[in-house]
Amino acid sequence: MQPVVVITGAASGIGKGIAKKMANGYSLVLVDVNSISLNAVAEELRNEGAVVSVVVGDVSLRETHKKSVAEASKIGTLTGWVNCAGISGVFPLHALPENQTDVMKVLEVNQIGTLWGCAEAIKSFIDSKVNGSIVNISSIHGRRAYLDHAVYEMTKAAIDALTRNAAVVYGPYGIRANSVAPGAVMSEAMEQSFVDAPDPKGRRQWLEMTTPLKRIGQTSEIAEVVEFLISPRSSYLTGQSICVDGGWAASLGVSELDQDLALKYGLNEKTGLPNKND
Ligand SMILES: NC(=O)c1ccc[n+]([C@@H]2O[C@H](COP(=O)([O-])OP(=O)(O)OC[C@H]3O[C@@H](n4cnc5c(N)ncnc54)[C@H](O)[C@@H]3O)[C@@H](O)[C@H]2O)c1
């Protein structure tokens, strides 16, 4: 039997990309609140020969994670867990909504959802005496600040702290935990953020311009790193938060270009993006 991996937030975007990557080599338990999209992803993967179970549920409830462990035990031995489900929250700190519900929701899904996921994964690894691996999806927002993102950033920094704790406390038993901190990645959520932006084209260009690799990442590029971290190929890697962000978090801001090199590579000398005629 193949090892089993639980992936939360698997109905869309980065979680779906991770599920597609891991369907070859692992049996999967896919978790999401969106039952229609989740079942569509599961069906697509089953048609390609993958073993896939689904749990429709809210990650902020511990019960959802307990159900995921129970589903995993029906198809094999749980050896990996990816906490990817997350929502954004854009609130100015000086004018947080009086109604606490929206703010608490971001904390509950991102932070508490990942906490329950880690807790149930570790409990299962210990019960089965398995050297399991956990990957939590945080964000470059966990280490860099951006306008009106205080609440979201707090949850993502908390995920990195939780990851370190799990790695240090359970390392002696061969359990590993790492987080992946994506930069701008083209998911359904990102597409929606362009639709909602007052200037979608300008917003997209700003993201591309400020990223040293001058483009938005693909979900498959996050999935590559997650798969590596779950696999034994990363057997000496634990307690880390790895930015997969085209160099964004390494930068001091919009980088000026070497004018001769920009010309040689056919790039706009101000933005670093390809010239339109090329
Ligand atoms: N896309 C990016 O640029 C980016 C950058 C950094 C970090 N991230 C993080 O990556 C993760 C995935 O983001 P994405 O862009 O793919 O978003 P997405 O909206 O495309 O996918 C998120 C998935 O999580 C599910 N989900 C939301 N709340 C849930 C809940 N309470 N219980 C169960 N499932 C729930 C959604 O239904 C959806 O299927 C998030 O944690 C996000 O914070 C994304």
The ligand as an SDF file (V2000), in Angstrom:
LIG
                    3D

 44 48  0  0  0  0  0  0  0  0999 V2000
   -1.9620   32.4740   -3.9170 N   0  0  0  0  0  0  0  0  0  0  0  0
   -1.0160   33.1500   -3.2970 C   0  0  0  0  0  0  0  0  0  0  0  0
   -0.4260   34.0790   -3.8810 O   0  0  0  0  0  0  0  0  0  0  0  0
   -0.6210   32.8060   -1.8840 C   0  0  0  0  0  0  0  0  0  0  0  0
    0.5160   33.4250   -1.3660 C   0  0  0  0  0  0  0  0  0  0  0  0
    0.9290   33.0990   -0.0790 C   0  0  0  0  0  0  0  0  0  0  0  0
    0.2160   32.1780    0.6660 C   0  0  0  0  0  0  0  0  0  0  0  0
   -0.8830   31.5980    0.1420 N   0  0  0  0  0  0  0  0  0  0  0  0
   -1.5870   30.6100    0.9790 C   0  0  0  0  0  0  0  0  0  0  0  0
   -1.7820   29.4230    0.2410 O   0  0  0  0  0  0  0  0  0  0  0  0
   -2.9720   28.7780    0.6830 C   0  0  0  0  0  0  0  0  0  0  0  0
   -3.8690   28.4980   -0.5190 C   0  0  0  0  0  0  0  0  0  0  0  0
   -4.2040   29.7350   -1.1310 O   0  0  0  0  0  0  0  0  0  0  0  0
   -4.7670   29.8220   -2.6020 P   0  0  0  0  0  0  0  0  0  0  0  0
   -4.2820   31.0920   -3.1690 O   0  0  0  0  0  0  0  0  0  0  0  0
   -4.5570   28.5690   -3.3200 O   0  0  0  0  0  0  0  0  0  0  0  0
   -6.3310   30.0480   -2.2670 O   0  0  0  0  0  0  0  0  0  0  0  0
   -7.6550   29.4090   -2.9050 P   0  0  0  0  0  0  0  0  0  0  0  0
   -8.7650   30.2580   -2.3810 O   0  0  0  0  0  0  0  0  0  0  0  0
   -7.5040   29.2450   -4.3590 O   0  0  0  0  0  0  0  0  0  0  0  0
   -7.7250   27.9750   -2.2020 O   0  0  0  0  0  0  0  0  0  0  0  0
   -7.9670   27.8660   -0.8190 C   0  0  0  0  0  0  0  0  0  0  0  0
   -8.8210   26.6450   -0.5450 C   0  0  0  0  0  0  0  0  0  0  0  0
   -9.0410   26.5510    0.8790 O   0  0  0  0  0  0  0  0  0  0  0  0
  -10.4040   26.2310    1.0920 C   0  0  0  0  0  0  0  0  0  0  0  0
  -10.8420   26.6950    2.4050 N   0  0  0  0  0  0  0  0  0  0  0  0
  -11.0360   27.9830    2.7950 C   0  0  0  0  0  0  0  0  0  0  0  0
  -11.5020   28.0040    4.0590 N   0  0  0  0  0  0  0  0  0  0  0  0
  -11.5970   26.7170    4.4630 C   0  0  0  0  0  0  0  0  0  0  0  0
  -12.0250   26.1020    5.6670 C   0  0  0  0  0  0  0  0  0  0  0  0
  -12.4630   26.8300    6.7110 N   0  0  0  0  0  0  0  0  0  0  0  0
  -11.9890   24.7520    5.7680 N   0  0  0  0  0  0  0  0  0  0  0  0
  -11.5860   23.9950    4.6950 C   0  0  0  0  0  0  0  0  0  0  0  0
  -11.1800   24.5250    3.5220 N   0  0  0  0  0  0  0  0  0  0  0  0
  -11.1940   25.8790    3.4150 C   0  0  0  0  0  0  0  0  0  0  0  0
  -11.1500   26.9260   -0.0200 C   0  0  0  0  0  0  0  0  0  0  0  0
  -12.4500   26.3670   -0.2220 O   0  0  0  0  0  0  0  0  0  0  0  0
  -10.2140   26.7130   -1.1990 C   0  0  0  0  0  0  0  0  0  0  0  0
  -10.5130   25.5080   -1.8760 O   0  0  0  0  0  0  0  0  0  0  0  0
   -3.5980   29.6890    1.7290 C   0  0  0  0  0  0  0  0  0  0  0  0
   -3.2180   29.2580    3.0120 O   0  0  0  0  0  0  0  0  0  0  0  0
   -2.9780   31.0460    1.4100 C   0  0  0  0  0  0  0  0  0  0  0  0
   -2.9230   31.8890    2.5390 O   0  0  0  0  0  0  0  0  0  0  0  0
   -1.3320   31.8880   -1.1240 C   0  0  0  0  0  0  0  0  0  0  0  0
  1  2  1  0
  2  3  2  0
  2  4  1  0
  4  5  1  0
  4 44  2  0
  5  6  2  0
  6  7  1  0
  7  8  2  0
  8  9  1  0
  8 44  1  0
  9 10  1  0
  9 42  1  0
 10 11  1  0
 11 12  1  0
 11 40  1  0
 12 13  1  0
 13 14  1  0
 14 15  2  0
 14 16  1  0
 14 17  1  0
 17 18  1  0
 18 19  2  0
 18 20  1  0
 18 21  1  0
 21 22  1  0
 22 23  1  0
 23 24  1  0
 23 38  1  0
 24 25  1  0
 25 26  1  0
 25 36  1  0
 26 27  1  0
 26 35  1  0
 27 28  2  0
 28 29  1  0
 29 30  1  0
 29 35  2  0
 30 31  1  0
 30 32  2  0
 32 33  1  0
 33 34  2  0
 34 35  1  0
 36 37  1  0
 36 38  1  0
 38 39  1  0
 40 41  1  0
 40 42  1  0
 42 43  1  0
M  CHG  2   8   1  16  -1
M  END
$$$$
